[in-house]
Amino acid sequence: MPDTTIRGVQGRRIWDSRGHPTVEADVILAGGTRGRAAAPAGASRGGGEAIDLRDGGAALGGRDVA
């Protein structure tokens, strides 16, 4: 069985399909496996949706991710 111990996590800012910044992360396992996921905000808003957190700063109209 491969070693599934997390060896590292690397995060970065990317741009979603609407041109908004979002986050993407790589998770690297000790066995050499690498996984990647991005978290763009969806267009729908409702009680069951994830909360979209933005930094509110001067860059990118307050829509940057920290």
PDB file of N, CA, C and O in Angstrom:
ATOM      1  N   MET A   1       0.855  -1.180   0.000  1.00  0.00           N
ATOM      2  CA  MET A   1       0.000   0.000   0.000  1.00  0.00           C
ATOM      3  C   MET A   1       0.900   1.241   0.000  1.00  0.00           C
ATOM      4  O   MET A   1       1.877   1.293   0.747  1.00  0.00           O
ATOM      5  N   PRO A   2       0.580   2.239  -0.828  1.00  0.00           N
ATOM      6  CA  PRO A   2       1.407   3.452  -0.880  1.00  0.00           C
ATOM      7  C   PRO A   2       1.302   4.263   0.412  1.00  0.00           C
ATOM      8  O   PRO A   2       0.296   4.218   1.120  1.00  0.00           O
ATOM      9  N   ASP A   3       2.367   4.999   0.690  1.00  0.00           N
ATOM     10  CA  ASP A   3       2.408   5.858   1.876  1.00  0.00           C
ATOM     11  C   ASP A   3       1.552   7.093   1.615  1.00  0.00           C
ATOM     12  O   ASP A   3       1.848   7.878   0.713  1.00  0.00           O
ATOM     13  N   THR A   4       0.497   7.267   2.396  1.00  0.00           N
ATOM     14  CA  THR A   4      -0.424   8.389   2.204  1.00  0.00           C
ATOM     15  C   THR A   4      -0.188   9.535   3.183  1.00  0.00           C
ATOM     16  O   THR A   4      -1.042  10.409   3.335  1.00  0.00           O
ATOM     17  N   THR A   5       0.960   9.535   3.844  1.00  0.00           N
ATOM     18  CA  THR A   5       1.316  10.642   4.727  1.00  0.00           C
ATOM     19  C   THR A   5       1.500  11.906   3.888  1.00  0.00           C
ATOM     20  O   THR A   5       2.186  11.877   2.866  1.00  0.00           O
ATOM     21  N   ILE A   6       0.898  13.005   4.308  1.00  0.00           N
ATOM     22  CA  ILE A   6       1.042  14.267   3.574  1.00  0.00           C
ATOM     23  C   ILE A   6       2.443  14.816   3.800  1.00  0.00           C
ATOM     24  O   ILE A   6       2.849  15.057   4.937  1.00  0.00           O
ATOM     25  N   ARG A   7       3.176  15.010   2.715  1.00  0.00           N
ATOM     26  CA  ARG A   7       4.540  15.534   2.778  1.00  0.00           C
ATOM     27  C   ARG A   7       4.562  17.046   2.581  1.00  0.00           C
ATOM     28  O   ARG A   7       5.448  17.726   3.098  1.00  0.00           O
ATOM     29  N   GLY A   8       3.597  17.571   1.842  1.00  0.00           N
ATOM     30  CA  GLY A   8       3.588  19.011   1.616  1.00  0.00           C
ATOM     31  C   GLY A   8       2.289  19.482   0.986  1.00  0.00           C
ATOM     32  O   GLY A   8       1.552  18.707   0.378  1.00  0.00           O
ATOM     33  N   VAL A   9       2.030  20.767   1.146  1.00  0.00           N
ATOM     34  CA  VAL A   9       0.876  21.427   0.532  1.00  0.00           C
ATOM     35  C   VAL A   9       1.387  22.714  -0.090  1.00  0.00           C
ATOM     36  O   VAL A   9       2.100  23.482   0.555  1.00  0.00           O
ATOM     37  N   GLN A  10       1.023  22.950  -1.341  1.00  0.00           N
ATOM     38  CA  GLN A  10       1.421  24.172  -2.035  1.00  0.00           C
ATOM     39  C   GLN A  10       0.161  24.854  -2.554  1.00  0.00           C
ATOM     40  O   GLN A  10      -0.612  24.258  -3.304  1.00  0.00           O
ATOM     41  N   GLY A  11      -0.040  26.099  -2.153  1.00  0.00           N
ATOM     42  CA  GLY A  11      -1.206  26.849  -2.594  1.00  0.00           C
ATOM     43  C   GLY A  11      -0.808  27.996  -3.501  1.00  0.00           C
ATOM     44  O   GLY A  11       0.318  28.490  -3.441  1.00  0.00           O
ATOM     45  N   ARG A  12      -1.746  28.416  -4.348  1.00  0.00           N
ATOM     46  CA  ARG A  12      -1.477  29.531  -5.261  1.00  0.00           C
ATOM     47  C   ARG A  12      -2.784  30.211  -5.646  1.00  0.00           C
ATOM     48  O   ARG A  12      -3.864  29.634  -5.519  1.00  0.00           O
ATOM     49  N   ARG A  13      -2.666  31.436  -6.114  1.00  0.00           N
ATOM     50  CA  ARG A  13      -3.817  32.160  -6.654  1.00  0.00           C
ATOM     51  C   ARG A  13      -3.925  31.822  -8.139  1.00  0.00           C
ATOM     52  O   ARG A  13      -2.930  31.835  -8.865  1.00  0.00           O
ATOM     53  N   ILE A  14      -5.145  31.521  -8.577  1.00  0.00           N
ATOM     54  CA  ILE A  14      -5.437  31.340  -9.994  1.00  0.00           C
ATOM     55  C   ILE A  14      -6.663  32.185 -10.323  1.00  0.00           C
ATOM     56  O   ILE A  14      -7.244  32.803  -9.432  1.00  0.00           O
ATOM     57  N   TRP A  15      -7.058  32.217 -11.582  1.00  0.00           N
ATOM     58  CA  TRP A  15      -8.213  33.006 -12.027  1.00  0.00           C
ATOM     59  C   TRP A  15      -9.304  32.061 -12.490  1.00  0.00           C
ATOM     60  O   TRP A  15      -9.040  31.126 -13.246  1.00  0.00           O
ATOM     61  N   ASP A  16     -10.538  32.300 -12.038  1.00  0.00           N
ATOM     62  CA  ASP A  16     -11.645  31.443 -12.457  1.00  0.00           C
ATOM     63  C   ASP A  16     -12.169  31.875 -13.828  1.00  0.00           C
ATOM     64  O   ASP A  16     -11.630  32.800 -14.436  1.00  0.00           O
ATOM     65  N   SER A  17     -13.200  31.220 -14.305  1.00  0.00           N
ATOM     66  CA  SER A  17     -13.714  31.477 -15.652  1.00  0.00           C
ATOM     67  C   SER A  17     -14.318  32.869 -15.818  1.00  0.00           C
ATOM     68  O   SER A  17     -14.498  33.332 -16.945  1.00  0.00           O
ATOM     69  N   ARG A  18     -14.631  33.540 -14.714  1.00  0.00           N
ATOM     70  CA  ARG A  18     -15.164  34.911 -14.793  1.00  0.00           C
ATOM     71  C   ARG A  18     -14.083  35.956 -14.565  1.00  0.00           C
ATOM     72  O   ARG A  18     -14.376  37.151 -14.520  1.00  0.00           O
ATOM     73  N   GLY A  19     -12.834  35.519 -14.421  1.00  0.00           N
ATOM     74  CA  GLY A  19     -11.727  36.448 -14.213  1.00  0.00           C
ATOM     75  C   GLY A  19     -11.529  36.865 -12.771  1.00  0.00           C
ATOM     76  O   GLY A  19     -10.831  37.841 -12.500  1.00  0.00           O
ATOM     77  N   HIS A  20     -12.135  36.137 -11.837  1.00  0.00           N
ATOM     78  CA  HIS A  20     -11.969  36.431 -10.415  1.00  0.00           C
ATOM     79  C   HIS A  20     -10.863  35.555  -9.834  1.00  0.00           C
ATOM     80  O   HIS A  20     -10.695  34.410 -10.252  1.00  0.00           O
ATOM     81  N   PRO A  21     -10.106  36.090  -8.869  1.00  0.00           N
ATOM     82  CA  PRO A  21      -9.076  35.262  -8.239  1.00  0.00           C
ATOM     83  C   PRO A  21      -9.709  34.187  -7.360  1.00  0.00           C
ATOM     84  O   PRO A  21     -10.756  34.402  -6.750  1.00  0.00           O
ATOM     85  N   THR A  22      -9.068  33.048  -7.308  1.00  0.00           N
ATOM     86  CA  THR A  22      -9.491  31.956  -6.440  1.00  0.00           C
ATOM     87  C   THR A  22      -8.245  31.174  -6.034  1.00  0.00           C
ATOM     88  O   THR A  22      -7.137  31.526  -6.440  1.00  0.00           O
ATOM     89  N   VAL A  23      -8.410  30.142  -5.256  1.00  0.00           N
ATOM     90  CA  VAL A  23      -7.252  29.380  -4.791  1.00  0.00           C
ATOM     91  C   VAL A  23      -7.203  28.002  -5.444  1.00  0.00           C
ATOM     92  O   VAL A  23      -8.225  27.414  -5.797  1.00  0.00           O
ATOM     93  N   GLU A  24      -5.981  27.515  -5.588  1.00  0.00           N
ATOM     94  CA  GLU A  24      -5.720  26.159  -6.058  1.00  0.00           C
ATOM     95  C   GLU A  24      -4.634  25.600  -5.147  1.00  0.00           C
ATOM     96  O   GLU A  24      -3.732  26.330  -4.737  1.00  0.00           O
ATOM     97  N   ALA A  25      -4.714  24.322  -4.830  1.00  0.00           N
ATOM     98  CA  ALA A  25      -3.717  23.718  -3.943  1.00  0.00           C
ATOM     99  C   ALA A  25      -3.296  22.356  -4.460  1.00  0.00           C
ATOM    100  O   ALA A  25      -4.104  21.597  -4.995  1.00  0.00           O
ATOM    101  N   ASP A  26      -2.013  22.062  -4.290  1.00  0.00           N
ATOM    102  CA  ASP A  26      -1.466  20.732  -4.535  1.00  0.00           C
ATOM    103  C   ASP A  26      -1.188  20.101  -3.180  1.00  0.00           C
ATOM    104  O   ASP A  26      -0.683  20.764  -2.273  1.00  0.00           O
ATOM    105  N   VAL A  27      -1.515  18.830  -3.043  1.00  0.00           N
ATOM    106  CA  VAL A  27      -1.163  18.057  -1.854  1.00  0.00           C
ATOM    107  C   VAL A  27      -0.224  16.954  -2.322  1.00  0.00           C
ATOM    108  O   VAL A  27      -0.567  16.175  -3.210  1.00  0.00           O
ATOM    109  N   ILE A  28       0.963  16.891  -1.722  1.00  0.00           N
ATOM    110  CA  ILE A  28       1.974  15.920  -2.112  1.00  0.00           C
ATOM    111  C   ILE A  28       2.104  14.885  -1.000  1.00  0.00           C
ATOM    112  O   ILE A  28       2.320  15.229   0.162  1.00  0.00           O
ATOM    113  N   LEU A  29       1.970  13.616  -1.371  1.00  0.00           N
ATOM    114  CA  LEU A  29       2.067  12.533  -0.402  1.00  0.00           C
ATOM    115  C   LEU A  29       3.473  11.959  -0.373  1.00  0.00           C
ATOM    116  O   LEU A  29       4.222  12.079  -1.343  1.00  0.00           O
ATOM    117  N   ALA A  30       3.826  11.339   0.738  1.00  0.00           N
ATOM    118  CA  ALA A  30       5.161  10.763   0.906  1.00  0.00           C
ATOM    119  C   ALA A  30       5.455   9.704  -0.146  1.00  0.00           C
ATOM    120  O   ALA A  30       6.613   9.515  -0.519  1.00  0.00           O
ATOM    121  N   GLY A  31       4.439   9.016  -0.629  1.00  0.00           N
ATOM    122  CA  GLY A  31       4.624   7.993  -1.652  1.00  0.00           C
ATOM    123  C   GLY A  31       4.803   8.558  -3.050  1.00  0.00           C
ATOM    124  O   GLY A  31       4.975   7.800  -4.004  1.00  0.00           O
ATOM    125  N   GLY A  32       4.765   9.895  -3.190  1.00  0.00           N
ATOM    126  CA  GLY A  32       4.983  10.529  -4.477  1.00  0.00           C
ATOM    127  C   GLY A  32       3.726  10.960  -5.205  1.00  0.00           C
ATOM    128  O   GLY A  32       3.815  11.662  -6.212  1.00  0.00           O
ATOM    129  N   THR A  33       2.562  10.566  -4.728  1.00  0.00           N
ATOM    130  CA  THR A  33       1.313  10.966  -5.371  1.00  0.00           C
ATOM    131  C   THR A  33       1.054  12.440  -5.128  1.00  0.00           C
ATOM    132  O   THR A  33       1.299  12.956  -4.038  1.00  0.00           O
ATOM    133  N   ARG A  34       0.551  13.118  -6.165  1.00  0.00           N
ATOM    134  CA  ARG A  34       0.226  14.540  -6.060  1.00  0.00           C
ATOM    135  C   ARG A  34      -1.229  14.719  -6.487  1.00  0.00           C
ATOM    136  O   ARG A  34      -1.655  14.193  -7.515  1.00  0.00           O
ATOM    137  N   GLY A  35      -1.986  15.468  -5.683  1.00  0.00           N
ATOM    138  CA  GLY A  35      -3.361  15.802  -6.024  1.00  0.00           C
ATOM    139  C   GLY A  35      -3.496  17.304  -6.145  1.00  0.00           C
ATOM    140  O   GLY A  35      -2.783  18.049  -5.474  1.00  0.00           O
ATOM    141  N   ARG A  36      -4.407  17.758  -6.998  1.00  0.00           N
ATOM    142  CA  ARG A  36      -4.608  19.198  -7.202  1.00  0.00           C
ATOM    143  C   ARG A  36      -6.105  19.483  -7.209  1.00  0.00           C
ATOM    144  O   ARG A  36      -6.889  18.735  -7.792  1.00  0.00           O
ATOM    145  N   ALA A  37      -6.490  20.581  -6.549  1.00  0.00           N
ATOM    146  CA  ALA A  37      -7.891  20.993  -6.532  1.00  0.00           C
ATOM    147  C   ALA A  37      -7.963  22.510  -6.547  1.00  0.00           C
ATOM    148  O   ALA A  37      -7.102  23.191  -5.990  1.00  0.00           O
ATOM    149  N   ALA A  38      -9.000  23.030  -7.192  1.00  0.00           N
ATOM    150  CA  ALA A  38      -9.266  24.465  -7.223  1.00  0.00           C
ATOM    151  C   ALA A  38     -10.620  24.714  -6.579  1.00  0.00           C
ATOM    152  O   ALA A  38     -11.470  23.825  -6.523  1.00  0.00           O
ATOM    153  N   ALA A  39     -10.812  25.950  -6.087  1.00  0.00           N
ATOM    154  CA  ALA A  39     -12.049  26.274  -5.383  1.00  0.00           C
ATOM    155  C   ALA A  39     -12.684  27.543  -5.939  1.00  0.00           C
ATOM    156  O   ALA A  39     -12.789  28.536  -5.219  1.00  0.00           O
ATOM    157  N   PRO A  40     -13.115  27.536  -7.212  1.00  0.00           N
ATOM    158  CA  PRO A  40     -13.784  28.723  -7.739  1.00  0.00           C
ATOM    159  C   PRO A  40     -15.166  28.889  -7.103  1.00  0.00           C
ATOM    160  O   PRO A  40     -15.824  27.906  -6.765  1.00  0.00           O
ATOM    161  N   ALA A  41     -15.592  30.126  -6.946  1.00  0.00           N
ATOM    162  CA  ALA A  41     -16.920  30.397  -6.387  1.00  0.00           C
ATOM    163  C   ALA A  41     -17.968  30.139  -7.460  1.00  0.00           C
ATOM    164  O   ALA A  41     -17.764  30.469  -8.628  1.00  0.00           O
ATOM    165  N   GLY A  42     -19.075  29.558  -7.067  1.00  0.00           N
ATOM    166  CA  GLY A  42     -20.170  29.324  -7.998  1.00  0.00           C
ATOM    167  C   GLY A  42     -21.027  30.565  -8.158  1.00  0.00           C
ATOM    168  O   GLY A  42     -20.939  31.499  -7.360  1.00  0.00           O
ATOM    169  N   ALA A  43     -21.851  30.572  -9.186  1.00  0.00           N
ATOM    170  CA  ALA A  43     -22.726  31.711  -9.450  1.00  0.00           C
ATOM    171  C   ALA A  43     -23.944  31.704  -8.527  1.00  0.00           C
ATOM    172  O   ALA A  43     -24.488  32.763  -8.215  1.00  0.00           O
ATOM    173  N   SER A  44     -24.380  30.511  -8.086  1.00  0.00           N
ATOM    174  CA  SER A  44     -25.572  30.440  -7.246  1.00  0.00           C
ATOM    175  C   SER A  44     -25.235  30.819  -5.808  1.00  0.00           C
ATOM    176  O   SER A  44     -24.121  30.590  -5.337  1.00  0.00           O
ATOM    177  N   ARG A  45     -26.190  31.389  -5.136  1.00  0.00           N
ATOM    178  CA  ARG A  45     -26.033  31.770  -3.734  1.00  0.00           C
ATOM    179  C   ARG A  45     -27.258  31.263  -2.972  1.00  0.00           C
ATOM    180  O   ARG A  45     -28.397  31.466  -3.394  1.00  0.00           O
ATOM    181  N   GLY A  46     -27.006  30.612  -1.863  1.00  0.00           N
ATOM    182  CA  GLY A  46     -28.116  30.110  -1.073  1.00  0.00           C
ATOM    183  C   GLY A  46     -27.610  29.568   0.250  1.00  0.00           C
ATOM    184  O   GLY A  46     -26.408  29.585   0.515  1.00  0.00           O
ATOM    185  N   GLY A  47     -28.514  29.091   1.070  1.00  0.00           N
ATOM    186  CA  GLY A  47     -28.164  28.605   2.392  1.00  0.00           C
ATOM    187  C   GLY A  47     -27.250  27.397   2.393  1.00  0.00           C
ATOM    188  O   GLY A  47     -26.494  27.196   3.344  1.00  0.00           O
ATOM    189  N   GLY A  48     -27.306  26.577   1.332  1.00  0.00           N
ATOM    190  CA  GLY A  48     -26.483  25.382   1.268  1.00  0.00           C
ATOM    191  C   GLY A  48     -25.157  25.575   0.570  1.00  0.00           C
ATOM    192  O   GLY A  48     -24.391  24.623   0.421  1.00  0.00           O
ATOM    193  N   GLU A  49     -24.873  26.789   0.141  1.00  0.00           N
ATOM    194  CA  GLU A  49     -23.637  27.065  -0.600  1.00  0.00           C
ATOM    195  C   GLU A  49     -22.477  27.339   0.352  1.00  0.00           C
ATOM    196  O   GLU A  49     -22.673  27.755   1.493  1.00  0.00           O
ATOM    197  N   ALA A  50     -21.269  27.096  -0.141  1.00  0.00           N
ATOM    198  CA  ALA A  50     -20.069  27.437   0.628  1.00  0.00           C
ATOM    199  C   ALA A  50     -19.951  28.954   0.736  1.00  0.00           C
ATOM    200  O   ALA A  50     -20.411  29.679  -0.146  1.00  0.00           O
ATOM    201  N   ILE A  51     -19.344  29.426   1.799  1.00  0.00           N
ATOM    202  CA  ILE A  51     -19.131  30.865   1.986  1.00  0.00           C
ATOM    203  C   ILE A  51     -17.933  31.291   1.152  1.00  0.00           C
ATOM    204  O   ILE A  51     -16.876  30.663   1.203  1.00  0.00           O
ATOM    205  N   ASP A  52     -18.102  32.354   0.389  1.00  0.00           N
ATOM    206  CA  ASP A  52     -17.039  32.898  -0.457  1.00  0.00           C
ATOM    207  C   ASP A  52     -16.334  34.007   0.314  1.00  0.00           C
ATOM    208  O   ASP A  52     -16.884  35.095   0.481  1.00  0.00           O
ATOM    209  N   LEU A  53     -15.121  33.736   0.784  1.00  0.00           N
ATOM    210  CA  LEU A  53     -14.374  34.710   1.580  1.00  0.00           C
ATOM    211  C   LEU A  53     -13.396  35.465   0.695  1.00  0.00           C
ATOM    212  O   LEU A  53     -12.597  34.853  -0.014  1.00  0.00           O
ATOM    213  N   ARG A  54     -13.454  36.780   0.733  1.00  0.00           N
ATOM    214  CA  ARG A  54     -12.528  37.640  -0.001  1.00  0.00           C
ATOM    215  C   ARG A  54     -11.830  38.530   1.006  1.00  0.00           C
ATOM    216  O   ARG A  54     -12.334  38.731   2.112  1.00  0.00           O
ATOM    217  N   ASP A  55     -10.658  39.074   0.633  1.00  0.00           N
ATOM    218  CA  ASP A  55      -9.880  39.828   1.620  1.00  0.00           C
ATOM    219  C   ASP A  55     -10.378  41.254   1.841  1.00  0.00           C
ATOM    220  O   ASP A  55     -10.055  41.854   2.866  1.00  0.00           O
ATOM    221  N   GLY A  56     -11.156  41.817   0.909  1.00  0.00           N
ATOM    222  CA  GLY A  56     -11.689  43.170   1.086  1.00  0.00           C
ATOM    223  C   GLY A  56     -10.651  44.265   0.973  1.00  0.00           C
ATOM    224  O   GLY A  56     -10.943  45.423   1.271  1.00  0.00           O
ATOM    225  N   GLY A  57      -9.444  43.925   0.548  1.00  0.00           N
ATOM    226  CA  GLY A  57      -8.361  44.907   0.448  1.00  0.00           C
ATOM    227  C   GLY A  57      -8.446  45.762  -0.806  1.00  0.00           C
ATOM    228  O   GLY A  57      -9.396  45.662  -1.583  1.00  0.00           O
ATOM    229  N   ALA A  58      -7.444  46.596  -0.988  1.00  0.00           N
ATOM    230  CA  ALA A  58      -7.418  47.531  -2.114  1.00  0.00           C
ATOM    231  C   ALA A  58      -7.164  46.834  -3.451  1.00  0.00           C
ATOM    232  O   ALA A  58      -7.620  47.311  -4.490  1.00  0.00           O
ATOM    233  N   ALA A  59      -6.448  45.721  -3.437  1.00  0.00           N
ATOM    234  CA  ALA A  59      -6.122  45.019  -4.683  1.00  0.00           C
ATOM    235  C   ALA A  59      -7.343  44.305  -5.249  1.00  0.00           C
ATOM    236  O   ALA A  59      -8.121  43.706  -4.507  1.00  0.00           O
ATOM    237  N   LEU A  60      -7.504  44.373  -6.555  1.00  0.00           N
ATOM    238  CA  LEU A  60      -8.537  43.621  -7.274  1.00  0.00           C
ATOM    239  C   LEU A  60      -9.950  43.926  -6.777  1.00  0.00           C
ATOM    240  O   LEU A  60     -10.804  43.041  -6.741  1.00  0.00           O
ATOM    241  N   GLY A  61     -10.187  45.158  -6.403  1.00  0.00           N
ATOM    242  CA  GLY A  61     -11.521  45.571  -5.981  1.00  0.00           C
ATOM    243  C   GLY A  61     -12.024  44.852  -4.744  1.00  0.00           C
ATOM    244  O   GLY A  61     -13.232  44.687  -4.574  1.00  0.00           O
ATOM    245  N   GLY A  62     -11.115  44.421  -3.878  1.00  0.00           N
ATOM    246  CA  GLY A  62     -11.507  43.730  -2.655  1.00  0.00           C
ATOM    247  C   GLY A  62     -11.818  42.260  -2.849  1.00  0.00           C
ATOM    248  O   GLY A  62     -12.205  41.582  -1.897  1.00  0.00           O
ATOM    249  N   ARG A  63     -11.656  41.751  -4.069  1.00  0.00           N
ATOM    250  CA  ARG A  63     -12.021  40.362  -4.369  1.00  0.00           C
ATOM    251  C   ARG A  63     -10.842  39.400  -4.311  1.00  0.00           C
ATOM    252  O   ARG A  63     -10.983  38.232  -4.673  1.00  0.00           O
ATOM    253  N   ASP A  64      -9.673  39.875  -3.858  1.00  0.00           N
ATOM    254  CA  ASP A  64      -8.498  39.003  -3.815  1.00  0.00           C
ATOM    255  C   ASP A  64      -8.659  37.945  -2.730  1.00  0.00           C
ATOM    256  O   ASP A  64      -9.467  38.095  -1.814  1.00  0.00           O
ATOM    257  N   VAL A  65      -7.891  36.888  -2.845  1.00  0.00           N
ATOM    258  CA  VAL A  65      -7.866  35.830  -1.835  1.00  0.00           C
ATOM    259  C   VAL A  65      -6.535  35.912  -1.108  1.00  0.00           C
ATOM    260  O   VAL A  65      -5.499  36.171  -1.719  1.00  0.00           O
ATOM    261  N   ALA A  66      -6.569  35.693   0.182  1.00  0.00           N
ATOM    262  CA  ALA A  66      -5.337  35.817   0.978  1.00  0.00           C
ATOM    263  C   ALA A  66      -4.855  34.464   1.430  1.00  0.00           C
ATOM    264  O   ALA A  66      -3.833  34.367   2.110  1.00  0.00           O
TER     265      ALA A  66
END
